[in-house]
């Protein structure tokens, strides 16, 4: 997708949702890899999936977000319409509400990390309390140990780019933690800077739920490393009530995800690479 794709969005809207045809369309400069995002008027967003896999998330979000939203402490996108393939675009696409705010930048300290830590914990706990009946398995719903092979492969690929020995040691420590044996809970699954919004130092919204579903609650602890500096990280841990085992698994999830992102995006997506460098640096420096 590029900025010229705004023309495609206008065409799709005019054909499928003509009551919005007069609204201006503007491409959003975002680093996400799942969807190209366009602002539609003042209060709507159009999301065009970049891949077939991302397109499969459209129906899931339309089904589950309206059920989750009333039980969450911050706004999330409300699905408004579900588009169908047309005009050469091959997949389902969606229109949802636009949420105001900015993506946080870890390490820059331009927002209130302690308040954000409390807000993130409140969001994670609220998700965990939602009834799981009929819920789908999360994108990261597998046991952490199932990522062992691919994580070690990526560490080997990054040897010389980062301290591979330290990465192996941190990964081994995570795998040594007791495995999760409880009932899966609702998780967002991808609490990263590009997927959350902040305003005046507080959590203002969570805007991406492509990875949502039922999983080990430790998956959402990645927020501690992706979104918070060290001091606020401890606040988040206290507020969310993470024991040693879940905290270790959460750190392992954050490390594995960041390593894979670093390997995939360090030459092609500067924002994703910067976030991955932040996470790996924070974990390996401890």
Wavefront OBJ file of the C-alpha trace (Angstrom):
o trace
v 0.000 0.000 0.000
v 1.068 3.599 -0.587
v -0.536 6.989 -0.373
v -2.027 6.545 -3.861
v -4.149 3.784 -2.359
v -6.349 6.513 -0.908
v -7.959 6.540 -4.351
v -8.769 2.855 -3.954
v -10.327 3.558 -0.546
v -12.506 6.309 -2.004
v -13.648 3.956 -4.749
v -14.420 1.127 -2.322
v -16.338 3.440 0.006
v -18.347 4.987 -2.827
v -19.350 1.587 -4.172
v -20.096 -0.234 -0.925
v -20.960 2.498 1.583
v -22.194 5.432 -0.514
v -23.543 7.290 2.518
v -19.877 7.975 3.396
v -18.777 8.766 -0.146
v -18.464 12.510 0.469
v -16.129 12.128 3.459
v -12.443 12.952 2.884
v -9.935 10.091 2.896
v -6.403 10.564 4.175
v -3.645 7.957 4.443
v -2.273 7.513 7.970
v 1.492 7.323 8.349
v 1.698 4.149 10.436
v 4.401 1.502 10.830
v 2.050 -1.454 11.263
v 2.562 -4.521 9.124
v -0.985 -5.941 9.203
v -3.132 -3.108 7.812
v -2.875 0.078 5.824
v -4.951 2.670 7.687
v -6.849 5.641 6.284
v -8.802 8.306 8.106
v -12.343 8.670 6.823
v -13.831 12.009 7.758
v -13.221 13.075 11.353
v -14.362 10.038 13.277
v -13.819 6.922 11.175
v -10.919 4.789 9.997
v -10.618 2.397 7.064
v -8.325 -0.599 7.486
v -7.134 -2.439 4.378
v -5.349 -5.710 5.258
v -1.885 -6.096 3.797
v -2.023 -9.906 3.763
v -4.553 -12.704 3.474
v -3.876 -13.636 7.097
v -4.673 -10.115 8.265
v -7.876 -10.171 6.228
v -9.024 -13.181 8.242
v -8.925 -10.976 11.342
v -11.675 -8.707 10.016
v -14.513 -11.106 10.811
v -13.025 -11.953 14.214
v -12.792 -8.297 15.196
v -16.336 -7.575 14.017
v -17.627 -10.473 16.076
v -15.708 -9.994 19.300
v -14.797 -6.333 19.740
v -18.398 -5.232 20.366
v -18.570 -7.847 23.133
v -15.267 -6.884 24.722
v -15.501 -3.098 24.439
v -18.134 -2.443 27.143
v -15.981 -4.279 29.686
v -12.745 -2.430 28.965
v -11.566 0.748 30.719
v -10.378 2.564 27.578
v -11.852 2.982 24.104
v -11.211 0.421 21.385
v -12.217 0.681 17.715
v -15.898 -0.022 17.194
v -16.518 -1.940 13.953
v -18.911 0.046 11.754
v -18.892 -1.817 8.446
v -17.269 -4.798 6.810
v -16.241 -4.387 3.195
v -15.884 -7.132 0.614
v -13.267 -7.729 -2.110
v -13.706 -5.372 -5.076
v -11.887 -3.017 -7.429
v -8.909 -5.362 -7.561
v -8.552 -5.472 -3.777
v -8.677 -9.207 -2.929
v -9.730 -9.345 0.715
v -12.318 -8.294 3.260
v -11.689 -4.869 4.812
v -13.279 -2.771 7.507
v -14.465 0.610 8.663
v -14.267 1.397 12.378
v -14.296 4.380 14.703
v -11.272 6.660 14.793
v -9.634 7.096 18.207
v -7.606 10.153 19.172
v -4.147 9.899 20.736
v -0.535 9.209 19.794
v 1.617 6.124 19.857
v 4.101 6.164 22.762
v 7.822 6.013 22.043
v 9.600 3.816 24.625
v 12.550 5.506 26.266
v 11.725 9.048 25.226
v 10.020 9.966 28.502
v 7.586 12.403 26.914
v 4.637 10.698 28.595
v 3.857 9.636 32.155
v 5.194 6.095 32.517
v 3.924 5.497 36.055
v 0.365 6.467 35.167
v 0.586 4.525 31.945
v 1.755 1.473 33.901
v -1.325 1.630 36.113
v -3.618 2.108 33.123
v -2.065 -0.816 31.243
v -2.483 -3.079 34.245
v -6.133 -2.049 34.561
v -6.688 -2.847 30.887
v -4.975 -6.254 31.110
v -6.905 -7.210 34.248
v -10.204 -6.113 32.712
v -9.571 -8.350 29.704
v -8.772 -11.299 31.957
v -12.092 -10.947 33.770
v -14.209 -11.252 30.613
v -16.125 -14.487 30.117
v -14.155 -16.780 27.823
v -17.091 -18.864 26.579
v -16.693 -19.474 22.853
v -13.624 -17.271 22.577
v -11.030 -18.077 19.906
v -7.490 -19.158 20.682
v -5.187 -16.160 20.559
v -2.624 -15.755 17.811
v -0.035 -16.334 20.535
v -2.063 -18.976 22.309
v 0.619 -21.665 22.180
v 2.937 -22.530 25.092
v 6.076 -20.412 25.220
v 8.262 -23.516 24.800
v 6.790 -24.163 21.354
v 8.758 -21.125 20.144
v 12.070 -22.573 21.261
v 13.340 -23.727 17.884
v 12.494 -20.604 15.921
v 13.737 -18.315 18.705
v 17.126 -20.030 18.826
v 17.338 -19.891 15.044
v 16.728 -16.152 15.076
v 19.295 -15.631 17.840
v 21.865 -17.428 15.720
v 20.963 -15.244 12.720
v 21.462 -12.126 14.826
v 24.813 -13.211 16.281
v 27.108 -10.242 15.873
v 24.175 -7.867 15.632
v 23.435 -8.357 19.324
v 24.939 -10.377 22.179
v 23.764 -13.845 21.184
v 25.121 -15.425 24.372
v 23.122 -13.054 26.543
v 20.036 -13.662 24.423
v 20.358 -17.439 24.796
v 20.804 -17.081 28.553
v 17.714 -14.872 28.847
v 15.691 -17.263 26.693
v 16.827 -20.280 28.741
v 15.775 -18.477 31.920
v 12.316 -17.869 30.508
v 11.910 -21.502 29.469
v 12.941 -22.638 32.954
v 9.908 -20.912 34.474
v 6.981 -23.135 35.469
v 4.598 -23.627 32.554
v 1.108 -22.176 32.606
v -1.466 -24.803 33.591
v -4.484 -22.636 34.317
v -7.504 -21.813 32.192
v -6.719 -19.487 29.266
v -7.970 -15.913 29.573
v -8.679 -13.118 27.121
v -5.534 -11.340 25.959
v -4.871 -8.604 23.439
v -1.712 -10.466 22.490
v 0.207 -7.549 20.973
v 0.504 -4.617 23.374
v 3.154 -2.732 21.433
v 3.637 1.005 20.797
v 1.926 0.985 17.408
v -1.148 -0.692 18.868
v -1.884 1.662 21.761
v -2.625 5.356 22.096
v -1.678 7.739 24.883
v -2.847 11.248 25.706
v -1.529 13.456 28.502
v 0.451 10.558 29.905
v -2.490 8.178 30.167
v -3.632 5.208 28.135
v -6.173 6.639 25.681
v -7.044 3.577 23.644
v -5.977 0.205 22.293
v -6.384 0.190 18.535
v -5.310 -3.253 17.315
v -6.790 -6.580 18.356
v -5.593 -8.809 15.513
v -3.848 -11.148 17.971
v -6.676 -11.270 20.528
v -8.107 -14.449 21.954
v -7.590 -16.910 24.785
v -4.081 -17.610 26.038
v -1.684 -17.694 28.962
v -2.172 -14.305 30.693
v 1.601 -13.845 30.624
v 1.350 -12.975 26.926
v 0.019 -9.503 27.736
v 2.909 -8.868 30.122
v 4.974 -7.998 27.048
v 3.605 -4.493 27.633
v 6.091 -4.150 30.494
v 9.038 -4.213 28.086
v 7.448 -2.818 24.950
v 5.800 0.199 26.557
v 7.488 0.990 29.861
v 10.902 1.910 31.280
v 12.363 -0.048 34.194
v 10.847 1.867 37.113
v 7.333 1.919 35.707
v 7.770 -1.729 34.751
v 7.805 -2.631 38.435
v 4.682 -0.549 38.997
v 2.947 -2.470 36.228
v 4.038 -5.789 37.720
v 2.687 -4.845 41.131
v -0.613 -3.551 39.757
v -1.185 -6.573 37.542
v -0.164 -9.012 40.307
v 2.343 -11.010 38.256
v 4.115 -13.800 40.150
v 7.672 -14.848 39.358
v 6.668 -17.577 36.912
v 4.297 -15.456 34.841
v 6.734 -12.538 34.869
v 9.490 -14.795 33.538
v 7.209 -16.138 30.812
v 6.124 -12.609 29.911
v 9.753 -11.569 29.575
v 10.337 -14.621 27.390
v 7.398 -13.712 25.159
v 8.676 -10.153 24.813
v 12.179 -11.361 23.976
v 11.057 -13.921 21.403
v 8.701 -11.491 19.664
v 11.285 -8.686 19.631
v 14.029 -10.937 18.266
v 11.807 -12.058 15.410
v 10.802 -8.479 14.654
v 14.417 -7.377 14.716
v 15.397 -10.101 12.269
v 12.467 -9.311 9.975
v 12.380 -5.509 10.044
v 15.800 -4.067 10.898
v 16.408 -3.248 7.229
v 12.850 -2.495 6.151
v 10.801 -0.939 8.973
v 12.738 1.549 11.141
v 9.940 2.033 13.680
v 9.389 -1.681 14.284
v 13.152 -2.188 14.434
v 13.571 0.634 16.957
v 10.929 -0.898 19.201
v 12.539 -4.334 18.923
v 15.945 -2.879 19.791
v 14.431 -1.214 22.852
v 12.892 -4.467 24.099
v 15.954 -6.619 23.545
v 18.176 -3.974 25.096
v 16.014 -3.717 28.211
v 15.858 -7.494 28.661
v 19.519 -8.249 27.951
v 20.758 -5.388 30.150
v 19.209 -6.787 33.324
l 1 2 3 4 5 6 7 8 9 10 11 12 13 14 15 16 17 18 19 20 21 22 23 24 25 26 27 28 29 30 31 32 33 34 35 36 37 38 39 40 41 42 43 44 45 46 47 48 49 50 51 52 53 54 55 56 57 58 59 60 61 62 63 64 65 66 67 68 69 70 71 72 73 74 75 76 77 78 79 80 81 82 83 84 85 86 87 88 89 90 91 92 93 94 95 96 97 98 99 100 101 102 103 104 105 106 107 108 109 110 111 112 113 114 115 116 117 118 119 120 121 122 123 124 125 126 127 128 129 130 131 132 133 134 135 136 137 138 139 140 141 142 143 144 145 146 147 148 149 150 151 152 153 154 155 156 157 158 159 160 161 162 163 164 165 166 167 168 169 170 171 172 173 174 175 176 177 178 179 180 181 182 183 184 185 186 187 188 189 190 191 192 193 194 195 196 197 198 199 200 201 202 203 204 205 206 207 208 209 210 211 212 213 214 215 216 217 218 219 220 221 222 223 224 225 226 227 228 229 230 231 232 233 234 235 236 237 238 239 240 241 242 243 244 245 246 247 248 249 250 251 252 253 254 255 256 257 258 259 260 261 262 263 264 265 266 267 268 269 270 271 272 273 274 275 276 277 278 279 280 281 282 283 284 285 286
